[in-house]
Amino acid sequence: MPGFQHSLSRRGFITLGLITALSSAVPLEALGAVRKMIAPERSLSIYNTHTGEKLRSIYWCQGKYVPGALADINHILRDHRTGDIQKIDTKLLDLLHVLHREFHTREPFHIVSGYRSAKTNNLLRKKSRGVAKNSLHTCGKAVDIRLPGRRLENLLTAAVELRSGGVGFYPRADFIHVDVGRVRYW
C-alpha cells in the first residue's frame, strides 16, 4: 500500500516471531503459557463469597511481582473462619490470571475457598468426604472458584485445557477446584 509504513520494535518483532513459531509447534493448551510469559501485566479480579471483599489488582508488572498486591491477595484469600493468612503460590495466581483472560470478562472470580488452615481443613473433613487430608488449600496452592455469567462446564473445560495442575468439578456446589499440584482431574 503506497505511503503506508509500520515500524515494529525489535522486542515486538521477536515477540511476534515467538508467538508465530510456537503456535505452529506446540499444543493449543500451551499458548496460554506463552501469552502469560509475554504479558506486560498480570492482574486478578476476585470476590470472596464469605467476607464480601472484592479486589481488582495488578500483581505482576515490569517483569516482577508487586509485593503490596500479593499481600492484598493473600489477605482476601485468607481462611475466613480463623483469619489466618498464608502466602498464596504465585503459580496459582498466574493460573487464575490466564484462566480469567480466556473469558474476556471484567467479572471477578467468586472465591468459594482459598487458603485453609489445618484446623479449618480438619473441621471440613469431618463434614465432607470430599476434603483431602493433605489439601493443597492448606499451603496456598489451591482455590475453589466460579465465574458469574459463565457456565461452570466452560470454566472446567478451560481449566483442564491449561494443564497447569489439578482440576475438580463440583456442580452441585457450583464451583470448580484448581490447584498447582500435579496434573489430575476429578
Secondary structure, 3 states (H helix, E strand, C coil): CCCCCCCCCHHHHHHHHHHHHHHHHCCHHHHHHHHHHHCCEEEEEEEECCCCCEEEEEEEECCEECHHHHHHHHHHCCCCCCCCCCCCCHHHHHHHHHHHHCCCCCCCEEEEECCCCHHHHHHHHHHCCCCCCCCHHHHCCEEEEECCCCCHHHHHHHHHHHCCCEEEEECCCCEEEEECCCCEEC
